[in-house]
């Protein structure tokens, strides 16, 4: 689990805080190679995509993460943010 890899999580938090969203996305995806099915890393990857403006990809990933009990609220809040940013909120590509 990624919770045990505090260095990687700290790097992701730093990149998001400093608005280096592409680097946060890269770091999360590199960590996903080690922790393949980790929901927290998938969430941070989706949030980094969302903040980079890749709304459709992030919304797809967040929709999948909604079913995980530990990420339901976080994924829903991120989806609300994505829908507010989306130019055509009723259309999913």
C-alpha positions, -999 to +999 in steps of 0.1 A: +000+000+000+011+035-008+004+047+028+036+030+038+056+049+012+056+082+029+084+097+007+063+092-025+032+106-009+051+136+004+064+143-030+029+141-045+016+164-018+044+189-024+039+189-062+001+195-058+007+222-032+031+240-055+008+235-085+032+212-103+003+190-114+021+173-143+049+162-120+024+150-094+007+129-121+040+114-132+050+106-096+016+090-089+018+069-120+054+058-113+042+047-078+012+029-094+037+006-111+048-006-077+014-005-060-008-015-089-043-013-075-038+014-049-069+036-048-051+066-031-025+068-058-052+065-085-071+093-068-041+116-068-034+107-104-069+117-113-068+149-093-035+159-110-051+152-144-081+173-134-060+202-124-040+199-156-072+204-176-076+168-187-112+167-175-125+137-194-097+113-183-099+124-147-137+121-146-136+086-159-110+076-133-130+093-105-162+076-115-144+043-110-130+054-076-165+063-064-172+027-056-143+024-031-156+031+004-124+049+015-125+073-015-162+079-020-164+114-005-131+125-020-140+112-055-174+129-053-160+162-043-134+160-071-162+151-096-182+181-085-151+203-091-146+186-125-183+192-135-180+229-126-149+232-148-164+213-177-178+235-206-206+211-213-214+194-180-241+171-194-218+156-220-192+129-211-166+122-237 
